[in-house]
Amino acid sequence: MYDWRNHSEAQRLIWALPLETLWELAQFPLYTQWYENGWGYLLYGLAHCTGGDLLILILSYELIALLTRNRQWFTGRLHVTGPLFTLAGMLYTIYTEFTQAGPAGVWEYTAQMPIVPWIGIGVAPVLQWLVLPPALLWLLRRREVRRLL
């Protein structure tokens, strides 16, 4: 019988959801929306941003799977695929932050958000994509090793 929980993308999302949600909760006060809206909007924003992060993560994962022709690429050597996975999410995030916090004005940073000087976007979303993809790969590899034992 088919069990959706064993589907590789479902596994990535199951492990990534708490990581992405906690990061969004931690960085939310660095955006003006945290102070300007009610709880309903904040919960919507949390769900929306976390969902967007999960989409970026899955698309980055699938890009590496396409390039390597291996959906389980995280079980192999990560000296090239790990940084590519991280870079793919980072580039999309930089583009999104630059356009949405800049010209589009969809969201704004508070004065507490440190800014990356050469690109003018917040440090928190950049750190998110430097920290969470490697952490996810580490968790997935640990899970795979335990499954095989």
C-alpha positions as CSV (number, residue, x, y, z in Angstrom):
1,M,0.0,0.0,0.0
2,Y,1.3,3.5,-0.9
3,D,2.3,5.6,2.1
4,W,2.7,9.3,1.2
5,R,5.0,9.8,4.2
6,N,7.6,7.7,2.5
7,H,7.6,9.9,-0.6
8,S,10.9,11.7,-0.8
9,E,9.5,15.2,-1.2
10,A,7.1,14.6,1.7
11,Q,10.0,13.6,3.9
12,R,11.9,16.8,3.0
13,L,8.8,18.9,3.8
14,I,8.1,17.1,7.1
15,W,11.7,17.8,8.3
16,A,11.8,21.3,6.9
17,L,8.4,22.6,8.2
18,P,9.5,23.0,11.9
19,L,12.8,24.5,10.9
20,E,11.2,27.1,8.5
21,T,8.4,27.9,10.9
22,L,10.7,28.6,13.8
23,W,13.0,30.7,11.7
24,E,10.0,32.8,10.4
25,L,8.8,33.2,14.0
26,A,12.2,34.4,15.1
27,Q,12.7,36.9,12.2
28,F,9.1,38.2,12.0
29,P,9.7,41.0,14.5
30,L,12.4,42.3,12.1
31,Y,9.6,43.3,9.7
32,T,7.2,46.2,10.1
33,Q,4.2,44.0,9.6
34,W,4.8,42.5,13.0
35,Y,3.9,45.8,14.6
36,E,1.3,47.1,12.2
37,N,-1.2,44.3,11.9
38,G,-3.5,42.1,14.0
39,W,-3.0,38.4,15.0
40,G,-5.0,37.1,12.0
41,Y,-2.8,38.9,9.6
42,L,0.3,37.8,11.5
43,L,-0.8,34.1,11.4
44,Y,-1.6,34.4,7.7
45,G,1.9,36.0,7.1
46,L,3.6,33.2,9.1
47,A,1.8,30.6,7.0
48,H,2.4,32.4,3.8
49,C,6.1,33.0,4.4
50,T,6.7,29.5,5.7
51,G,4.9,28.0,2.7
52,G,7.0,30.1,0.4
53,D,10.1,28.9,2.1
54,L,9.1,25.3,1.8
55,L,8.4,25.9,-1.9
56,I,11.8,27.5,-2.4
57,L,13.4,24.5,-0.5
58,I,11.6,21.9,-2.6
59,L,12.3,23.6,-5.9
60,S,16.0,23.9,-4.9
61,Y,16.0,20.2,-3.9
62,E,14.4,19.2,-7.2
63,L,16.9,21.3,-9.2
64,I,19.8,19.4,-7.7
65,A,17.9,16.1,-8.2
66,L,17.5,17.0,-11.9
67,L,21.1,18.0,-12.2
68,T,22.4,14.8,-10.6
69,R,19.6,12.6,-11.9
70,N,19.2,11.3,-8.4
71,R,16.3,12.1,-6.1
72,Q,18.3,10.7,-3.1
73,W,21.3,12.9,-3.9
74,F,21.6,14.0,-0.2
75,T,22.8,10.5,0.7
76,G,26.0,10.8,-1.5
77,R,28.9,13.2,-1.3
78,L,27.7,16.7,-0.6
79,H,30.8,18.7,-1.5
80,V,29.2,20.1,-4.7
81,T,25.5,19.3,-4.3
82,G,25.2,20.7,-0.7
83,P,26.5,24.2,-1.6
84,L,24.5,24.2,-4.9
85,F,21.3,23.3,-2.9
86,T,22.1,26.2,-0.5
87,L,23.0,28.6,-3.3
88,A,19.8,27.9,-5.2
89,G,17.6,28.8,-2.2
90,M,19.8,31.8,-1.4
91,L,19.7,33.3,-4.9
92,Y,15.9,33.0,-5.0
93,T,15.6,34.5,-1.6
94,I,17.9,37.4,-2.5
95,Y,15.8,38.1,-5.6
96,T,12.6,38.0,-3.6
97,E,13.8,40.1,-0.7
98,F,15.3,42.7,-3.2
99,T,12.1,43.0,-5.2
100,Q,9.5,42.7,-2.4
101,A,11.3,44.8,0.3
102,G,12.5,47.2,-2.4
103,P,10.6,48.4,-5.4
104,A,7.4,46.5,-4.8
105,G,7.2,47.6,-1.2
106,V,5.3,44.4,-0.1
107,W,7.2,44.3,3.1
108,E,9.5,46.5,5.0
109,Y,12.3,46.0,7.5
110,T,12.4,47.5,11.0
111,A,15.4,49.5,12.1
112,Q,16.5,46.3,14.0
113,M,17.0,44.3,10.8
114,P,20.7,44.3,9.9
115,I,21.2,45.0,6.2
116,V,23.7,43.3,3.9
117,P,25.5,46.3,2.6
118,W,26.4,45.3,-1.0
119,I,22.9,44.1,-1.9
120,G,20.7,46.0,0.5
121,I,18.6,43.2,1.9
122,G,18.1,41.9,5.4
123,V,20.7,39.7,7.1
124,A,18.0,37.4,8.6
125,P,16.7,35.9,5.3
126,V,20.3,35.5,4.0
127,L,21.3,33.7,7.2
128,Q,18.1,31.6,6.9
129,W,19.4,30.1,3.6
130,L,22.9,29.7,4.9
131,V,21.8,27.8,8.0
132,L,18.7,25.8,7.2
133,P,19.6,23.9,4.0
134,P,22.8,22.5,5.6
135,A,20.8,21.7,8.7
136,L,18.1,20.0,6.7
137,L,20.7,17.9,4.8
138,W,22.3,16.9,8.1
139,L,18.9,15.8,9.5
140,L,18.1,13.9,6.4
141,R,21.4,12.1,6.3
142,R,21.1,11.2,10.0
143,R,17.6,9.8,9.4
144,E,18.8,7.8,6.4
145,V,21.7,6.3,8.3
146,R,19.4,5.3,11.2
147,R,16.9,3.8,8.7
148,L,19.6,1.6,7.2
149,L,20.9,0.3,10.5
